[in-house]
Structure formats: C-alpha cells, structure tokens
C-alpha cells in the first residue's frame, strides 16, 4: 500500500496518544495533498504555504514535496505554532464530504453515465504548475474540463501521458534569445501512485508495432472526483529510445509523435480495460488520441464477432471528437510508411487492407499523395464532432467540407461548444470575497446561471476598483521579482537588478499579453510603429505599460524572434521601465497576470484563433479584453463589455491584414482604452471604465465558464452518445 493510499486509512492502532495525534495529522495533510482538489481551494493553498512560506515558493507550490521535508512530529509542532489543527481537520472533512456527495448536477442530468462513464483523452493536462505535463492552452483547457466534470459530478475518467521532463523551462540570454531547459520531475514529489488492476497488481500495457512492442506503466492522479490515468514509457522491456518516448511533451520528430499518439490512443484504451473500466463514451480532445477508437473496434470484432464496418458504426456512435485549431500545421499528419510501421499489427487484427487503413486518415481515400491526418481519422471514427467557438465552427465546416462532398457547407456535421474556464481555479481570492459579500448565498454552485452575476451592478464602484487595484499591485510585485531574478541569472550588474526591482508603476494603465508565441498570434503587432508605441508609453499625462510572457516552440525560429524583439525593448531607454518580459510562462505566471492586468491584449490573425481562454480568466477578475474579433471574443463582445480591434473582416493578403489591424490596434488603444481609463471623477474613480468592468463580468463570466462548457458536452454529446441516439455524420 502506498503512502497516499494509507493516508486515507487513519487507524492508528496501539501508538501512544502523542504519536497518534502527530501521525494522524500528517496523514490527513498527505490525503489533502494527494488529491488535486486542493488546487481550486485557496484556503488549502494558504494552509500549505503557512507550513513554510519560503520552501512553498521554492518548491513551485508543491504540497507533496513540502510534506516530504517534514516528519509527523515536526509537522505537528509547526501546526501548533501556526494554529493549523482546526484548519487541517476542517479541510479534510470537506474533502471527504465532497468525494462522497451523491447530490450532484450530473446525478440528475446524466444518470446514464453512472454505469458507463466518459473516457476523456488528451495529450496534455494543465492542472497546476507543480505537475508540468502541459504546454499551454490545450492542456489548461483539459485540466479545467476535468475539474468542472468533478464539480458537476459527471462520471468521467481521463487518460493522458506522463512526461517526466514535461514541456521546457524558458530562459532568455543577454541577447533576448530563448533557450530551453528540460528538468527531470521526481515522481515521489507528485500526487500520483501506480494504477492497479482490480486484483491489486500495478498495470502495464503494451502496444504492438512492426518493429516490436512498446510498454507503458500507468499512474493514477486524483482530481477531485475524477481519476486521471497517465501512461509512462520509462519501463523495463522498452528500448532506450522507447524509454524516452514520454519524456517530453511535443518534443522529438515525426516518429516520436506517432509513437506517443499510438500509446495515448491504443495504450489508453488498453489501460482502461486493465482497470476494469468500460466507458459509455470516448471523448477525443484533439486528434492526438484518434488511434484509440481503432482499438475499441478491434475489441468489438474480437469479443462480439462483429464485422469491421459494423464495429466502426457502433464505436463511432460512442465517440465524441473535438477539434481545436484552424491552423493547418496544428493537425498531425504522417507518411504512409510511418502509419504502416506503427499501425500494421492492429490493421492485421482489424482485417483491413493497407489502402483501407490509409484511407481512414485521408480526405480522398484513394489519393496516394495525401498524408494520413489524425483529424480526418477522428472525424471519421466519431459521430459527434465539435469546434470550440461559434466562429471556429464555421471555419471547421469549411475546412473539412470535402469529407462530405454531397452536402452544402451549412450542413457539414461539425457543431461547436465554446470553451470555458474553471472559475474556482482562476478567480482571485479577493474577488471571490467581494462576490461572496454581494452575490446570493451559494452562488459558486450556480455560477453557470446568468442571474447570479447581475448583482455585480449593485457593488459600490469604489469597492470594485479598490479590489482590482489590490490585485494589480500584487501582479506588479510578482513581475518585479521575476524580472530582477532574470537579471541576476544573466549576471547583470547590481544597478540593473535594482532597476528591475522598480519597473512598472501601479498608477499606470497596465496591458498584459500572455500566450504561446506562434507567429499567427502576432505578439509584436504593437511594435509595428515603434515611435507611436513610444509616444503611448511615455505620455506625460496618460502613460501605458506592458507585461509580456509566452514561449515559442523550440523549433519555431520566427516565434523565437518575436520573443527576442519584445524582450530586447528593455535595452531601449524609451521602454526600459514600462515594457517587461516575464520568462517561463506557465500556470503560476498566467494566474498572476489574468488577475492583475487592467487590459488583456489579444491580436491573432483572424480567423486562426479557434477559441482562446486566457481572456475569459481575465473577465472573472475584473480585467477588460481588447481583442481581435476572433475565437470566443467574436461571440462575446457586445460593444459595452470590452474593446474590439478591427471589424471582424480580413483581407486576402496577410500583409494588408496586419497593417489594417495594427492601425486599428493603435486607434483603439489611443481613442478608447487609454481615454476611458484616465477619465476620472472628483473621487479619482474611472466611472466609465468600472461600468465596462461590471458589464464584462455580468455578461461573460457565467457564459464562458467550464461548468457551462461541460454541461453542454454532457447534454449535447455525452448523454446522447452513451444512450446510442443516432447522429447523422455518414461518410458515404
């Protein structure tokens, strides 16, 4: 039995009373740390921090690693010093009540899933910064999805890969160039344990390829009521190459990628079988896991005597597929030889030809020049497909219309469910306290209801503004610490370090930009006219300052150049104190930024932003969005809840589009954003700005929550799929 398992068993036997108390307390803390439920409960975050604030920060807010540095007696002594006993006991009781509560939304609305849960596949899960198995938006979306599934009581298990080096740590050199550092994660410091078969044995699965088997062990992480299973190829029996297979997220070449996706999809289905779990629904979150349904088809053929065509028809009825990007490079494609090398043994068991297998991943099955596309496979093996915003739905139907050549574009069977964010994970404690004072009692349980959020209009404007400025001050202090630390790491002078400790001004309009530095997101659009930017930043009466953060993919040289161009503004005296780049964008950096900025800037090249969720996190905390009318903002902006860049129209020439959007960005900032922010009444309050804040919260917070998103999936996809209701996505 593992320590995490034994933590749930608090029978202390014949130990002395003092030892019993210390050991029981330690085991309760271990149980709290062992379930990631704590990550969306700020009172638990503060409880762990109070044990040792310095080590808490140094350990990336990792309670398991922190507790490993305590003995039960020392923990008990520290708890006595900080008066933590009642807080620990109360939190432990709350966790047990939460796990055992059968009166959930899903118990009433999704009963059919109780006997046959949803299996949710994703290549990455962003749950907390201490568990680095995510890179960005897709992973954070997956993490928010399973947190809300837990909160709603949706019977769901999640399947992913365990990356023991994660994505990468970002460092910039003296010239502003991004360098990647990969660090080994200590498994013993994570809230995971070996997943076990019903007979108690640890699970190992294998996937057959033409050049031999690939093995993986399975880890279990608890995320509230949801169990997350992670496959790890660093096991005996694998070749040195395959032992490194799941080391890094989005690393390696085409061969590494297809082997990872084979393990995620086929290995993930095999892991579920070994666990004794028989899902009623398979949700493929992006095409990375699209090989999975083929393994389910194989099982139906083997166990139920079905033909391949009949099994595909049955399995597709149970499968939900979500596509996340309109960018062509975002859809994995593999050569025919690569597919045969890795899918050949499975193809043999399916009894289909080489040409049939390749045809499953092609828009034109007989086109030998077309590579095998995982998105095409996902669409063909599912009967419920969706994009992640209304606009993305239109784009996706246009992108994949050739799969249904007999249909008009409007009838292409790809719908949309707009992404949302997990409110409790991203809402600052100070804002929650404000909402608790003014919203109906128990509002957090009704966060998906529009009426709940209308009470924001009854909040005193001064109270809302003061709360926002408190969060802004915390953000600026965080940014200064990070920037000064960056200077010290680069060996810069004491003067430079001291200057970094004094960058940014809490009285100045603060604009944040944090996201992946893919070129289509145009992080440097604001630099299109550097003199005009300088005029804004240095205006004597209405200045502006910027906080940037984001990583470029290690192989994306243009993206790295974007990072460099922004980071090097620190060398220009016009921008040295007003534009900062915070290295190593991850959940903790994002959390600080979305809670404290005045404005969140988003200027992708429309329509390439499928949804975007960072701006939704800003809404919860009173910040305003200034964005291109793309992704979620295209359906969120109403003219009185933020700012729009452009009119939602793009030119056929990217160059012309970029020029137009840059001009619109400058005009929007100069004439709307800056003017509104600095328009103050006699009390020093920007009344017009605060009105926009209230409108943003009341119209958007409920609508773009992950609870609403998961409810939509449950009603529109999961329950119909589990119940076998027909859905017309025929590929004749």
Secondary structure, 3 states (H helix, E strand, C coil): CCHHHHCCCCCCCCCCHHHHHHHHHHHHHHHHHCEHHHHHCHHHHHHHHHHCHHHHHHCCCCHHHHHCCCCHHHHHHHHHHCCCHHHHHHHHHHHHHHHHCCCCHHHHHCHHHHCCCEEEECCCCCCCCCCCCCCCHHHHHHHHHHHHHHHHCCCEEEEEECCCCECCEEEECCCCCEEEECCCCCHHHCCEEECECCCCCECEEEEEECCEEEEEEEEEEEECCEEEEEEECCCCCCCHHHHCCCCECCCCCHHHHHHHHHHHHHHHHHHHHHCCCCCCEEEEECHHHCCHHHHHHHHHHHHHCCCHHHHHHHHHHCEEEECCCCCHHHCCEECHHHHHHHHHHHHHHHCCCHHHHHHCCCCCCCCCCCCEEHHHHHHHCCCEEEECCHHHHHHHHHHCHHHHCCCCHHHCCCEECCCCECHHHHCCHHHHHHHHHHCCCCHHHHCCCHHHHHHHHHCCHHHHHHHHHHHHHHHHHHHHHHHHHHHHHCCCCHHHHHHHCCCCCCCCEEEEEECCCCHHHCCCHHHCCHHHHHHHHCCCCCCEEEEEECCCCCCCHHHHHHHHHHHHHHHCCCCCCCEEEECCCCHHHHHHHHHHCCEEEECCCCCCCCCCCHHHHHHHCCCEEEEECCCCHHHHCCCCCCEEECCCCCCCCHHHHHHHHHHHHHHHHHHHHHHHHCCCCCCCCCHHHHHHHHHHHHHHCCCCEHHHHHHHHHHHHHHHHHHCCCCCCCCC
